[in-house]
Amino acid sequence: MKKLLIAASMAAVALTSTASAGGKKTYVVVNDDVGVPVFPYDIKDRPYEVIGEVTAGVRKATAFSKSPSQAKIYRELWERGEKLGADAVINASYGNAHVTAFSWGKANAKGTAIRFKSATPAVAAPAPVEASSPAPGGKQ
């Protein structure tokens, strides 16, 4: 019985890991350097609306670890932007890792979460047609 239970749980783990590995996310735009839609500059080729500011703090694991990479910092910013429903994060910036009371080193980052406006403009409703009035002079 134990062997059957172990085999069933291993099969379930194998199915979930293959299902999650095959489903690669697609984004509206992607920064090819880091693989997520986070950019250190403004996007000017399409209209967008600002959702809000996103901030992230990325910590080093130990005192001997390297400072967080740009890719790791941008992934953290994107996670926060994605939770807001953003299509991208623009004007991303971050500083050097510094020691704090609670970590061996932390890099603070911030950016602006945006959502692109639809490419097709909204169609205006037609103006209501007024009933024709009698011609001047009283007869029709």
N, C-alpha and C positions, 0 to 999 in steps of 0.2 A: 504494500500500500504506500509506504514511504517513497519507494522508487517511482511509482506512478505519479505521485504528487510532485516530486522533484522534476521529473521529465516534463510534466505539464507546465510547471512554472518556468522552466528553461525555454520551452517552446514559446510561451507567451512573451518572454523577454526578447527572444530572437525576432519574433514578429514585430514587436513595437520598435526595435532598433532598426530594422530594415525599412519599416514604413516611414520613420522619421528621417532616415538618411536619404531616401529617394525624393522627398518633397522639398526642393530648393525654392526659397522665396524669390519672388521677382519684385522689383521696385520700379517706380515711375522713372527715376533717375538714379544713377549710381556713381559714386566717386571710385573710379577703378583702382586708385592707390590703396584704399582701405576696404573696399567691398560693401560699403553701406552708403546711403544717401546723406552724407554729412560733408559740408564744404566749408573751407576757411574764407570764402568770398560770397558775395551776393549773386543771386541768379537773376539775370536781366533778360533772358530770352523768352520768358513766358510770365503771364500775370499770376500772382499768388496773393493769399491773405495770410496775415500773421496770426498764429494761434497763441503764442506766448513764448516766454523765455524758458530755456531748459538749462539746468546746472547738474554737474556731476563731480564727484570726488573719487579719484582712483588711487588706491593705496598700494604700496609695496608690501610684499609678503613678509620680508625680514629686512634687517638692516643691511644685509649683503646683497639683496636683490637689486636688479637694475631698475631704473626709473620706468614708469609705465610708458609704453610705446604710443605713438600717435594713433595707430590702428585700434589699440585697446581703449584709449580715451574716446575716440570717435564712436566705437561700438557702445560704450556706456551712454554717450549723449544720444545716440540713435534709439536705444532702449527707452529712454525717457520721452523722446519725441514721438516714438511710435505709440506709447501709452496715451498721448494726447490726440492721436489720430492724424499725425503729421505725415506729409508726403516726403519731406526733407527737412534737414536742419542746416541753416546757413549762418555765415559769420561766426563759425566755431573758432574758439581760441582757448588756449590753456597755458598754464605756467609750469615752471620747474617743480619737481617734487620737493617738498619741504617737510621737516620733522615736526610732528605735533605731539600733544600730550597723549594721544590715543593711537598713534601709528608711527612706524619707522620712516615713513615718507608718503606724502599725499600730493597728488597733482589736481588742482581745481580747474574745471573747464566750464565753459558756458557757450550758448548758441541760441539762435532764434528758430523755433519750430514754425514751419509754414505748411499751408495746404494750397495746392495749385487750383486755380479757378478752371471751370470747365471750358473746353475749347469752343463749344457751340454757345453763342449768346442766347439768352432766354428770348423766346418769341413773345412779342407784345400782343395782348388780346386785342381783337378788332374793336374799333369804336362802335358804340351802339348806333343803330340806324334810327333816326327820328322819323315820326310819321309825317307824311307830306302835308303841308298846310295849303289852304285854298289860295289860288292866285289872287293878286291884288285886284280889286274890282268886284269881288264877291262871287263870281261864277266860275265853275270848273268845266 
